[in-house]
Amino acid sequence: MEFKKCERCGSFFISNSTVCENCTPKDTLEKSKLKNYFESENYSNTINSISVDTGISEKNLNRYLENEEFSKLSNKLHINL
Ligand SMILES: [Zn+2]
């Protein structure tokens, strides 16, 4: 185990995930929001407009879409990262 810097709030923590335990629920919530968003018919395909539509910051969107669970999706949707 090593110290990591939380990608959301910048605090240091020890874990295998990329965000601290305070931020994990926020990540989980936003990821499910994002999944629901892409299941709708009229999603946007730029980070900026997805951010406006979902209220998720561009920084966090980039982080989620680089994750494996979303990378296939973002390729399929032709999202411009
Ligand atoms: Zn955090």
PDB file of the backbone (N, CA, C, O) and the ligand in Angstrom, with CONECT records:
HET     ZN  A 101       1
ATOM      1  N   MET A   1       0.843  -1.191   0.000  1.00  0.00           N
ATOM      2  CA  MET A   1       0.000   0.000   0.000  1.00  0.00           C
ATOM      3  C   MET A   1       0.879   1.242   0.000  1.00  0.00           C
ATOM      4  O   MET A   1       1.936   1.269   0.629  1.00  0.00           O
ATOM      5  N   GLU A   2       0.433   2.260  -0.706  1.00  0.00           N
ATOM      6  CA  GLU A   2       1.207   3.493  -0.760  1.00  0.00           C
ATOM      7  C   GLU A   2       0.268   4.694  -0.608  1.00  0.00           C
ATOM      8  O   GLU A   2      -0.943   4.590  -0.801  1.00  0.00           O
ATOM      9  N   PHE A   3       0.860   5.822  -0.259  1.00  0.00           N
ATOM     10  CA  PHE A   3       0.072   7.042  -0.195  1.00  0.00           C
ATOM     11  C   PHE A   3      -0.314   7.483  -1.588  1.00  0.00           C
ATOM     12  O   PHE A   3       0.501   7.469  -2.511  1.00  0.00           O
ATOM     13  N   LYS A   4      -1.556   7.872  -1.728  1.00  0.00           N
ATOM     14  CA  LYS A   4      -2.003   8.396  -3.005  1.00  0.00           C
ATOM     15  C   LYS A   4      -2.668   9.738  -2.788  1.00  0.00           C
ATOM     16  O   LYS A   4      -3.163  10.036  -1.701  1.00  0.00           O
ATOM     17  N   LYS A   5      -2.674  10.538  -3.828  1.00  0.00           N
ATOM     18  CA  LYS A   5      -3.340  11.829  -3.763  1.00  0.00           C
ATOM     19  C   LYS A   5      -4.703  11.688  -4.431  1.00  0.00           C
ATOM     20  O   LYS A   5      -4.796  11.266  -5.584  1.00  0.00           O
ATOM     21  N   CYS A   6      -5.736  12.036  -3.718  1.00  0.00           N
ATOM     22  CA  CYS A   6      -7.089  11.908  -4.241  1.00  0.00           C
ATOM     23  C   CYS A   6      -7.258  12.758  -5.505  1.00  0.00           C
ATOM     24  O   CYS A   6      -6.894  13.933  -5.524  1.00  0.00           O
ATOM     25  N   GLU A   7      -7.810  12.156  -6.550  1.00  0.00           N
ATOM     26  CA  GLU A   7      -7.961  12.881  -7.809  1.00  0.00           C
ATOM     27  C   GLU A   7      -9.106  13.881  -7.785  1.00  0.00           C
ATOM     28  O   GLU A   7      -9.227  14.712  -8.685  1.00  0.00           O
ATOM     29  N   ARG A   8      -9.934  13.806  -6.774  1.00  0.00           N
ATOM     30  CA  ARG A   8     -11.030  14.782  -6.661  1.00  0.00           C
ATOM     31  C   ARG A   8     -10.664  15.938  -5.749  1.00  0.00           C
ATOM     32  O   ARG A   8     -10.756  17.099  -6.146  1.00  0.00           O
ATOM     33  N   CYS A   9     -10.244  15.621  -4.513  1.00  0.00           N
ATOM     34  CA  CYS A   9     -10.067  16.698  -3.531  1.00  0.00           C
ATOM     35  C   CYS A   9      -8.596  16.961  -3.204  1.00  0.00           C
ATOM     36  O   CYS A   9      -8.284  17.948  -2.539  1.00  0.00           O
ATOM     37  N   GLY A  10      -7.699  16.103  -3.658  1.00  0.00           N
ATOM     38  CA  GLY A  10      -6.277  16.356  -3.469  1.00  0.00           C
ATOM     39  C   GLY A  10      -5.735  15.922  -2.121  1.00  0.00           C
ATOM     40  O   GLY A  10      -4.553  16.132  -1.845  1.00  0.00           O
ATOM     41  N   SER A  11      -6.563  15.322  -1.268  1.00  0.00           N
ATOM     42  CA  SER A  11      -6.039  14.880   0.019  1.00  0.00           C
ATOM     43  C   SER A  11      -5.317  13.541  -0.131  1.00  0.00           C
ATOM     44  O   SER A  11      -5.568  12.779  -1.065  1.00  0.00           O
ATOM     45  N   PHE A  12      -4.413  13.278   0.813  1.00  0.00           N
ATOM     46  CA  PHE A  12      -3.640  12.034   0.729  1.00  0.00           C
ATOM     47  C   PHE A  12      -4.365  10.914   1.468  1.00  0.00           C
ATOM     48  O   PHE A  12      -5.000  11.151   2.496  1.00  0.00           O
ATOM     49  N   PHE A  13      -4.271   9.717   0.953  1.00  0.00           N
ATOM     50  CA  PHE A  13      -4.964   8.591   1.563  1.00  0.00           C
ATOM     51  C   PHE A  13      -4.237   7.310   1.182  1.00  0.00           C
ATOM     52  O   PHE A  13      -3.392   7.308   0.287  1.00  0.00           O
ATOM     53  N   ILE A  14      -4.568   6.235   1.856  1.00  0.00           N
ATOM     54  CA  ILE A  14      -3.982   4.942   1.532  1.00  0.00           C
ATOM     55  C   ILE A  14      -5.071   4.006   1.045  1.00  0.00           C
ATOM     56  O   ILE A  14      -5.970   3.636   1.801  1.00  0.00           O
ATOM     57  N   SER A  15      -4.986   3.628  -0.212  1.00  0.00           N
ATOM     58  CA  SER A  15      -6.001   2.741  -0.784  1.00  0.00           C
ATOM     59  C   SER A  15      -5.545   2.317  -2.165  1.00  0.00           C
ATOM     60  O   SER A  15      -4.547   2.821  -2.679  1.00  0.00           O
ATOM     61  N   ASN A  16      -6.266   1.404  -2.756  1.00  0.00           N
ATOM     62  CA  ASN A  16      -5.952   1.017  -4.133  1.00  0.00           C
ATOM     63  C   ASN A  16      -6.759   1.799  -5.158  1.00  0.00           C
ATOM     64  O   ASN A  16      -6.503   1.693  -6.357  1.00  0.00           O
ATOM     65  N   SER A  17      -7.727   2.579  -4.702  1.00  0.00           N
ATOM     66  CA  SER A  17      -8.522   3.329  -5.658  1.00  0.00           C
ATOM     67  C   SER A  17      -7.850   4.673  -5.940  1.00  0.00           C
ATOM     68  O   SER A  17      -6.817   4.994  -5.352  1.00  0.00           O
ATOM     69  N   THR A  18      -8.441   5.451  -6.838  1.00  0.00           N
ATOM     70  CA  THR A  18      -7.811   6.708  -7.233  1.00  0.00           C
ATOM     71  C   THR A  18      -8.394   7.909  -6.497  1.00  0.00           C
ATOM     72  O   THR A  18      -7.877   9.020  -6.619  1.00  0.00           O
ATOM     73  N   VAL A  19      -9.461   7.698  -5.736  1.00  0.00           N
ATOM     74  CA  VAL A  19     -10.028   8.782  -4.938  1.00  0.00           C
ATOM     75  C   VAL A  19     -10.151   8.337  -3.484  1.00  0.00           C
ATOM     76  O   VAL A  19     -10.217   7.140  -3.203  1.00  0.00           O
ATOM     77  N   CYS A  20     -10.180   9.296  -2.563  1.00  0.00           N
ATOM     78  CA  CYS A  20     -10.250   8.973  -1.136  1.00  0.00           C
ATOM     79  C   CYS A  20     -11.650   8.488  -0.767  1.00  0.00           C
ATOM     80  O   CYS A  20     -12.575   8.555  -1.577  1.00  0.00           O
ATOM     81  N   GLU A  21     -11.793   8.001   0.457  1.00  0.00           N
ATOM     82  CA  GLU A  21     -13.090   7.411   0.804  1.00  0.00           C
ATOM     83  C   GLU A  21     -14.200   8.450   0.937  1.00  0.00           C
ATOM     84  O   GLU A  21     -15.380   8.115   0.831  1.00  0.00           O
ATOM     85  N   ASN A  22     -13.829   9.702   1.167  1.00  0.00           N
ATOM     86  CA  ASN A  22     -14.847  10.760   1.181  1.00  0.00           C
ATOM     87  C   ASN A  22     -15.423  10.988  -0.208  1.00  0.00           C
ATOM     88  O   ASN A  22     -16.602  11.304  -0.365  1.00  0.00           O
ATOM     89  N   CYS A  23     -14.573  10.823  -1.208  1.00  0.00           N
ATOM     90  CA  CYS A  23     -14.980  11.141  -2.576  1.00  0.00           C
ATOM     91  C   CYS A  23     -15.525   9.927  -3.333  1.00  0.00           C
ATOM     92  O   CYS A  23     -16.172  10.086  -4.368  1.00  0.00           O
ATOM     93  N   THR A  24     -15.273   8.734  -2.835  1.00  0.00           N
ATOM     94  CA  THR A  24     -15.745   7.542  -3.533  1.00  0.00           C
ATOM     95  C   THR A  24     -17.258   7.558  -3.795  1.00  0.00           C
ATOM     96  O   THR A  24     -17.683   7.233  -4.904  1.00  0.00           O
ATOM     97  N   PRO A  25     -18.092   7.933  -2.788  1.00  0.00           N
ATOM     98  CA  PRO A  25     -19.533   7.978  -3.077  1.00  0.00           C
ATOM     99  C   PRO A  25     -19.899   8.988  -4.159  1.00  0.00           C
ATOM    100  O   PRO A  25     -20.822   8.758  -4.941  1.00  0.00           O
ATOM    101  N   LYS A  26     -19.177  10.103  -4.205  1.00  0.00           N
ATOM    102  CA  LYS A  26     -19.449  11.111  -5.242  1.00  0.00           C
ATOM    103  C   LYS A  26     -19.110  10.565  -6.623  1.00  0.00           C
ATOM    104  O   LYS A  26     -19.845  10.771  -7.589  1.00  0.00           O
ATOM    105  N   ASP A  27     -17.977   9.860  -6.694  1.00  0.00           N
ATOM    106  CA  ASP A  27     -17.573   9.229  -7.953  1.00  0.00           C
ATOM    107  C   ASP A  27     -18.618   8.225  -8.405  1.00  0.00           C
ATOM    108  O   ASP A  27     -19.027   8.209  -9.565  1.00  0.00           O
ATOM    109  N   THR A  28     -19.046   7.381  -7.461  1.00  0.00           N
ATOM    110  CA  THR A  28     -20.021   6.336  -7.781  1.00  0.00           C
ATOM    111  C   THR A  28     -21.309   6.953  -8.311  1.00  0.00           C
ATOM    112  O   THR A  28     -21.880   6.487  -9.297  1.00  0.00           O
ATOM    113  N   LEU A  29     -21.757   8.015  -7.634  1.00  0.00           N
ATOM    114  CA  LEU A  29     -22.986   8.702  -8.028  1.00  0.00           C
ATOM    115  C   LEU A  29     -22.865   9.294  -9.431  1.00  0.00           C
ATOM    116  O   LEU A  29     -23.766   9.152 -10.258  1.00  0.00           O
ATOM    117  N   GLU A  30     -21.739   9.959  -9.684  1.00  0.00           N
ATOM    118  CA  GLU A  30     -21.564  10.610 -10.982  1.00  0.00           C
ATOM    119  C   GLU A  30     -21.402   9.593 -12.108  1.00  0.00           C
ATOM    120  O   GLU A  30     -21.867   9.812 -13.227  1.00  0.00           O
ATOM    121  N   LYS A  31     -20.738   8.478 -11.801  1.00  0.00           N
ATOM    122  CA  LYS A  31     -20.588   7.450 -12.837  1.00  0.00           C
ATOM    123  C   LYS A  31     -21.930   6.859 -13.225  1.00  0.00           C
ATOM    124  O   LYS A  31     -22.181   6.601 -14.402  1.00  0.00           O
ATOM    125  N   SER A  32     -22.800   6.644 -12.237  1.00  0.00           N
ATOM    126  CA  SER A  32     -24.099   6.077 -12.595  1.00  0.00           C
ATOM    127  C   SER A  32     -24.958   7.115 -13.318  1.00  0.00           C
ATOM    128  O   SER A  32     -25.743   6.776 -14.204  1.00  0.00           O
ATOM    129  N   LYS A  33     -24.800   8.376 -12.933  1.00  0.00           N
ATOM    130  CA  LYS A  33     -25.467   9.462 -13.642  1.00  0.00           C
ATOM    131  C   LYS A  33     -25.033   9.494 -15.114  1.00  0.00           C
ATOM    132  O   LYS A  33     -25.844   9.668 -16.023  1.00  0.00           O
ATOM    133  N   LEU A  34     -23.724   9.320 -15.310  1.00  0.00           N
ATOM    134  CA  LEU A  34     -23.151   9.355 -16.642  1.00  0.00           C
ATOM    135  C   LEU A  34     -23.646   8.180 -17.483  1.00  0.00           C
ATOM    136  O   LEU A  34     -23.950   8.332 -18.666  1.00  0.00           O
ATOM    137  N   LYS A  35     -23.723   7.006 -16.854  1.00  0.00           N
ATOM    138  CA  LYS A  35     -24.234   5.839 -17.575  1.00  0.00           C
ATOM    139  C   LYS A  35     -25.672   6.057 -18.011  1.00  0.00           C
ATOM    140  O   LYS A  35     -26.043   5.769 -19.149  1.00  0.00           O
ATOM    141  N   ASN A  36     -26.473   6.571 -17.090  1.00  0.00           N
ATOM    142  CA  ASN A  36     -27.863   6.870 -17.431  1.00  0.00           C
ATOM    143  C   ASN A  36     -27.947   7.886 -18.562  1.00  0.00           C
ATOM    144  O   ASN A  36     -28.773   7.778 -19.468  1.00  0.00           O
ATOM    145  N   TYR A  37     -27.074   8.864 -18.477  1.00  0.00           N
ATOM    146  CA  TYR A  37     -27.062   9.920 -19.495  1.00  0.00           C
ATOM    147  C   TYR A  37     -26.803   9.343 -20.886  1.00  0.00           C
ATOM    148  O   TYR A  37     -27.457   9.730 -21.855  1.00  0.00           O
ATOM    149  N   PHE A  38     -25.853   8.421 -20.980  1.00  0.00           N
ATOM    150  CA  PHE A  38     -25.527   7.841 -22.286  1.00  0.00           C
ATOM    151  C   PHE A  38     -26.601   6.872 -22.770  1.00  0.00           C
ATOM    152  O   PHE A  38     -26.656   6.529 -23.951  1.00  0.00           O
ATOM    153  N   GLU A  39     -27.449   6.436 -21.849  1.00  0.00           N
ATOM    154  CA  GLU A  39     -28.541   5.568 -22.271  1.00  0.00           C
ATOM    155  C   GLU A  39     -29.693   6.366 -22.864  1.00  0.00           C
ATOM    156  O   GLU A  39     -30.581   5.808 -23.508  1.00  0.00           O
ATOM    157  N   SER A  40     -29.672   7.668 -22.642  1.00  0.00           N
ATOM    158  CA  SER A  40     -30.715   8.489 -23.241  1.00  0.00           C
ATOM    159  C   SER A  40     -30.435   8.651 -24.732  1.00  0.00           C
ATOM    160  O   SER A  40     -29.328   8.383 -25.200  1.00  0.00           O
ATOM    161  N   GLU A  41     -31.431   9.083 -25.457  1.00  0.00           N
ATOM    162  CA  GLU A  41     -31.322   9.151 -26.910  1.00  0.00           C
ATOM    163  C   GLU A  41     -30.457  10.315 -27.381  1.00  0.00           C
ATOM    164  O   GLU A  41     -29.741  10.202 -28.376  1.00  0.00           O
ATOM    165  N   ASN A  42     -30.524  11.411 -26.677  1.00  0.00           N
ATOM    166  CA  ASN A  42     -29.861  12.604 -27.199  1.00  0.00           C
ATOM    167  C   ASN A  42     -28.731  13.095 -26.302  1.00  0.00           C
ATOM    168  O   ASN A  42     -28.798  14.192 -25.747  1.00  0.00           O
ATOM    169  N   TYR A  43     -27.713  12.291 -26.169  1.00  0.00           N
ATOM    170  CA  TYR A  43     -26.526  12.706 -25.443  1.00  0.00           C
ATOM    171  C   TYR A  43     -25.638  13.543 -26.350  1.00  0.00           C
ATOM    172  O   TYR A  43     -25.727  13.454 -27.575  1.00  0.00           O
ATOM    173  N   SER A  44     -24.788  14.347 -25.749  1.00  0.00           N
ATOM    174  CA  SER A  44     -23.820  15.134 -26.507  1.00  0.00           C
ATOM    175  C   SER A  44     -22.549  14.336 -26.686  1.00  0.00           C
ATOM    176  O   SER A  44     -22.341  13.341 -25.990  1.00  0.00           O
ATOM    177  N   ASN A  45     -21.699  14.749 -27.601  1.00  0.00           N
ATOM    178  CA  ASN A  45     -20.450  14.013 -27.776  1.00  0.00           C
ATOM    179  C   ASN A  45     -19.219  14.887 -27.607  1.00  0.00           C
ATOM    180  O   ASN A  45     -18.147  14.567 -28.119  1.00  0.00           O
ATOM    181  N   THR A  46     -19.373  15.970 -26.901  1.00  0.00           N
ATOM    182  CA  THR A  46     -18.180  16.704 -26.487  1.00  0.00           C
ATOM    183  C   THR A  46     -18.193  16.823 -24.965  1.00  0.00           C
ATOM    184  O   THR A  46     -19.248  16.921 -24.337  1.00  0.00           O
ATOM    185  N   ILE A  47     -16.996  16.812 -24.394  1.00  0.00           N
ATOM    186  CA  ILE A  47     -16.867  16.871 -22.948  1.00  0.00           C
ATOM    187  C   ILE A  47     -17.581  18.104 -22.399  1.00  0.00           C
ATOM    188  O   ILE A  47     -18.253  18.043 -21.369  1.00  0.00           O
ATOM    189  N   ASN A  48     -17.424  19.212 -23.098  1.00  0.00           N
ATOM    190  CA  ASN A  48     -18.013  20.460 -22.619  1.00  0.00           C
ATOM    191  C   ASN A  48     -19.530  20.366 -22.495  1.00  0.00           C
ATOM    192  O   ASN A  48     -20.092  20.748 -21.468  1.00  0.00           O
ATOM    193  N   SER A  49     -20.200  19.860 -23.534  1.00  0.00           N
ATOM    194  CA  SER A  49     -21.660  19.816 -23.440  1.00  0.00           C
ATOM    195  C   SER A  49     -22.151  18.695 -22.531  1.00  0.00           C
ATOM    196  O   SER A  49     -23.215  18.817 -21.925  1.00  0.00           O
ATOM    197  N   ILE A  50     -21.395  17.607 -22.426  1.00  0.00           N
ATOM    198  CA  ILE A  50     -21.771  16.568 -21.460  1.00  0.00           C
ATOM    199  C   ILE A  50     -21.696  17.141 -20.050  1.00  0.00           C
ATOM    200  O   ILE A  50     -22.545  16.862 -19.204  1.00  0.00           O
ATOM    201  N   SER A  51     -20.668  17.944 -19.816  1.00  0.00           N
ATOM    202  CA  SER A  51     -20.504  18.580 -18.513  1.00  0.00           C
ATOM    203  C   SER A  51     -21.679  19.490 -18.191  1.00  0.00           C
ATOM    204  O   SER A  51     -22.188  19.492 -17.070  1.00  0.00           O
ATOM    205  N   VAL A  52     -22.103  20.258 -19.178  1.00  0.00           N
ATOM    206  CA  VAL A  52     -23.248  21.150 -18.987  1.00  0.00           C
ATOM    207  C   VAL A  52     -24.517  20.329 -18.725  1.00  0.00           C
ATOM    208  O   VAL A  52     -25.307  20.672 -17.845  1.00  0.00           O
ATOM    209  N   ASP A  53     -24.707  19.260 -19.479  1.00  0.00           N
ATOM    210  CA  ASP A  53     -25.919  18.440 -19.355  1.00  0.00           C
ATOM    211  C   ASP A  53     -25.997  17.687 -18.025  1.00  0.00           C
ATOM    212  O   ASP A  53     -27.071  17.562 -17.435  1.00  0.00           O
ATOM    213  N   THR A  54     -24.867  17.196 -17.567  1.00  0.00           N
ATOM    214  CA  THR A  54     -24.886  16.324 -16.386  1.00  0.00           C
ATOM    215  C   THR A  54     -24.488  17.036 -15.100  1.00  0.00           C
ATOM    216  O   THR A  54     -24.742  16.532 -14.006  1.00  0.00           O
ATOM    217  N   GLY A  55     -23.867  18.204 -15.225  1.00  0.00           N
ATOM    218  CA  GLY A  55     -23.384  18.898 -14.043  1.00  0.00           C
ATOM    219  C   GLY A  55     -22.100  18.306 -13.472  1.00  0.00           C
ATOM    220  O   GLY A  55     -21.659  18.686 -12.387  1.00  0.00           O
ATOM    221  N   ILE A  56     -21.507  17.373 -14.212  1.00  0.00           N
ATOM    222  CA  ILE A  56     -20.238  16.775 -13.781  1.00  0.00           C
ATOM    223  C   ILE A  56     -19.105  17.600 -14.377  1.00  0.00           C
ATOM    224  O   ILE A  56     -19.157  17.965 -15.551  1.00  0.00           O
ATOM    225  N   SER A  57     -18.078  17.898 -13.578  1.00  0.00           N
ATOM    226  CA  SER A  57     -17.010  18.770 -14.079  1.00  0.00           C
ATOM    227  C   SER A  57     -16.237  18.091 -15.211  1.00  0.00           C
ATOM    228  O   SER A  57     -16.160  16.864 -15.270  1.00  0.00           O
ATOM    229  N   GLU A  58     -15.667  18.898 -16.107  1.00  0.00           N
ATOM    230  CA  GLU A  58     -14.928  18.354 -17.244  1.00  0.00           C
ATOM    231  C   GLU A  58     -13.750  17.512 -16.784  1.00  0.00           C
ATOM    232  O   GLU A  58     -13.418  16.492 -17.388  1.00  0.00           O
ATOM    233  N   LYS A  59     -13.128  17.959 -15.703  1.00  0.00           N
ATOM    234  CA  LYS A  59     -11.989  17.231 -15.162  1.00  0.00           C
ATOM    235  C   LYS A  59     -12.401  15.806 -14.764  1.00  0.00           C
ATOM    236  O   LYS A  59     -11.716  14.831 -15.073  1.00  0.00           O
ATOM    237  N   ASN A  60     -13.541  15.720 -14.068  1.00  0.00           N
ATOM    238  CA  ASN A  60     -14.007  14.407 -13.653  1.00  0.00           C
ATOM    239  C   ASN A  60     -14.504  13.576 -14.826  1.00  0.00           C
ATOM    240  O   ASN A  60     -14.307  12.361 -14.854  1.00  0.00           O
ATOM    241  N   LEU A  61     -15.140  14.215 -15.787  1.00  0.00           N
ATOM    242  CA  LEU A  61     -15.593  13.496 -16.984  1.00  0.00           C
ATOM    243  C   LEU A  61     -14.418  12.857 -17.703  1.00  0.00           C
ATOM    244  O   LEU A  61     -14.475  11.689 -18.090  1.00  0.00           O
ATOM    245  N   ASN A  62     -13.358  13.623 -17.879  1.00  0.00           N
ATOM    246  CA  ASN A  62     -12.163  13.081 -18.536  1.00  0.00           C
ATOM    247  C   ASN A  62     -11.634  11.869 -17.782  1.00  0.00           C
ATOM    248  O   ASN A  62     -11.214  10.877 -18.377  1.00  0.00           O
ATOM    249  N   ARG A  63     -11.664  11.975 -16.467  1.00  0.00           N
ATOM    250  CA  ARG A  63     -11.171  10.884 -15.638  1.00  0.00           C
ATOM    251  C   ARG A  63     -12.044   9.628 -15.813  1.00  0.00           C
ATOM    252  O   ARG A  63     -11.524   8.521 -15.950  1.00  0.00           O
ATOM    253  N   TYR A  64     -13.360   9.811 -15.808  1.00  0.00           N
ATOM    254  CA  TYR A  64     -14.247   8.652 -15.948  1.00  0.00           C
ATOM    255  C   TYR A  64     -14.109   8.025 -17.333  1.00  0.00           C
ATOM    256  O   TYR A  64     -14.065   6.803 -17.472  1.00  0.00           O
ATOM    257  N   LEU A  65     -14.041   8.870 -18.344  1.00  0.00           N
ATOM    258  CA  LEU A  65     -14.047   8.355 -19.715  1.00  0.00           C
ATOM    259  C   LEU A  65     -12.726   7.678 -20.085  1.00  0.00           C
ATOM    260  O   LEU A  65     -12.658   6.910 -21.044  1.00  0.00           O
ATOM    261  N   GLU A  66     -11.685   7.972 -19.313  1.00  0.00           N
ATOM    262  CA  GLU A  66     -10.425   7.268 -19.530  1.00  0.00           C
ATOM    263  C   GLU A  66     -10.425   5.905 -18.848  1.00  0.00           C
ATOM    264  O   GLU A  66      -9.621   5.033 -19.179  1.00  0.00           O
ATOM    265  N   ASN A  67     -11.331   5.732 -17.896  1.00  0.00           N
ATOM    266  CA  ASN A  67     -11.441   4.433 -17.240  1.00  0.00           C
ATOM    267  C   ASN A  67     -11.929   3.375 -18.215  1.00  0.00           C
ATOM    268  O   ASN A  67     -12.630   3.661 -19.186  1.00  0.00           O
ATOM    269  N   GLU A  68     -11.541   2.163 -17.926  1.00  0.00           N
ATOM    270  CA  GLU A  68     -11.910   1.073 -18.809  1.00  0.00           C
ATOM    271  C   GLU A  68     -13.428   0.929 -18.954  1.00  0.00           C
ATOM    272  O   GLU A  68     -13.936   0.650 -20.040  1.00  0.00           O
ATOM    273  N   GLU A  69     -14.139   1.124 -17.841  1.00  0.00           N
ATOM    274  CA  GLU A  69     -15.581   0.917 -17.918  1.00  0.00           C
ATOM    275  C   GLU A  69     -16.272   1.899 -18.860  1.00  0.00           C
ATOM    276  O   GLU A  69     -17.374   1.631 -19.339  1.00  0.00           O
ATOM    277  N   PHE A  70     -15.625   3.041 -19.129  1.00  0.00           N
ATOM    278  CA  PHE A  70     -16.235   3.994 -20.052  1.00  0.00           C
ATOM    279  C   PHE A  70     -15.490   4.119 -21.379  1.00  0.00           C
ATOM    280  O   PHE A  70     -16.015   4.699 -22.329  1.00  0.00           O
ATOM    281  N   SER A  71     -14.282   3.586 -21.454  1.00  0.00           N
ATOM    282  CA  SER A  71     -13.488   3.817 -22.662  1.00  0.00           C
ATOM    283  C   SER A  71     -14.145   3.196 -23.896  1.00  0.00           C
ATOM    284  O   SER A  71     -14.122   3.789 -24.974  1.00  0.00           O
ATOM    285  N   LYS A  72     -14.725   2.016 -23.743  1.00  0.00           N
ATOM    286  CA  LYS A  72     -15.429   1.409 -24.882  1.00  0.00           C
ATOM    287  C   LYS A  72     -16.597   2.275 -25.301  1.00  0.00           C
ATOM    288  O   LYS A  72     -16.858   2.485 -26.485  1.00  0.00           O
ATOM    289  N   LEU A  73     -17.290   2.770 -24.290  1.00  0.00           N
ATOM    290  CA  LEU A  73     -18.436   3.622 -24.537  1.00  0.00           C
ATOM    291  C   LEU A  73     -18.026   4.901 -25.265  1.00  0.00           C
ATOM    292  O   LEU A  73     -18.664   5.300 -26.240  1.00  0.00           O
ATOM    293  N   SER A  74     -16.960   5.540 -24.786  1.00  0.00           N
ATOM    294  CA  SER A  74     -16.571   6.802 -25.401  1.00  0.00           C
ATOM    295  C   SER A  74     -16.052   6.597 -26.822  1.00  0.00           C
ATOM    296  O   SER A  74     -16.202   7.478 -27.669  1.00  0.00           O
ATOM    297  N   ASN A  75     -15.441   5.440 -27.089  1.00  0.00           N
ATOM    298  CA  ASN A  75     -15.053   5.136 -28.474  1.00  0.00           C
ATOM    299  C   ASN A  75     -16.280   4.976 -29.348  1.00  0.00           C
ATOM    300  O   ASN A  75     -16.351   5.502 -30.459  1.00  0.00           O
ATOM    301  N   LYS A  76     -17.239   4.241 -28.821  1.00  0.00           N
ATOM    302  CA  LYS A  76     -18.461   3.965 -29.560  1.00  0.00           C
ATOM    303  C   LYS A  76     -19.220   5.242 -29.860  1.00  0.00           C
ATOM    304  O   LYS A  76     -19.798   5.398 -30.935  1.00  0.00           O
ATOM    305  N   LEU A  77     -19.213   6.157 -28.895  1.00  0.00           N
ATOM    306  CA  LEU A  77     -19.974   7.387 -29.046  1.00  0.00           C
ATOM    307  C   LEU A  77     -19.189   8.469 -29.769  1.00  0.00           C
ATOM    308  O   LEU A  77     -19.711   9.554 -30.028  1.00  0.00           O
ATOM    309  N   HIS A  78     -17.939   8.176 -30.095  1.00  0.00           N
ATOM    310  CA  HIS A  78     -17.073   9.146 -30.777  1.00  0.00           C
ATOM    311  C   HIS A  78     -16.948  10.436 -29.996  1.00  0.00           C
ATOM    312  O   HIS A  78     -17.075  11.533 -30.541  1.00  0.00           O
ATOM    313  N   ILE A  79     -16.697  10.284 -28.712  1.00  0.00           N
ATOM    314  CA  ILE A  79     -16.528  11.472 -27.878  1.00  0.00           C
ATOM    315  C   ILE A  79     -15.127  12.048 -28.079  1.00  0.00           C
ATOM    316  O   ILE A  79     -14.128  11.329 -28.057  1.00  0.00           O
ATOM    317  N   ASN A  80     -15.086  13.336 -28.271  1.00  0.00           N
ATOM    318  CA  ASN A  80     -13.793  14.007 -28.448  1.00  0.00           C
ATOM    319  C   ASN A  80     -13.205  14.341 -27.105  1.00  0.00           C
ATOM    320  O   ASN A  80     -13.645  15.284 -26.448  1.00  0.00           O
ATOM    321  N   LEU A  81     -12.230  13.591 -26.694  1.00  0.00           N
ATOM    322  CA  LEU A  81     -11.607  13.844 -25.378  1.00  0.00           C
ATOM    323  C   LEU A  81     -10.587  14.964 -25.491  1.00  0.00           C
ATOM    324  O   LEU A  81      -9.956  15.326 -24.498  1.00  0.00           O
TER     325      LEU A  81
HETATM  326 ZN    ZN A 101     -11.067  13.007  -2.041  1.00  0.00          ZN2+
END
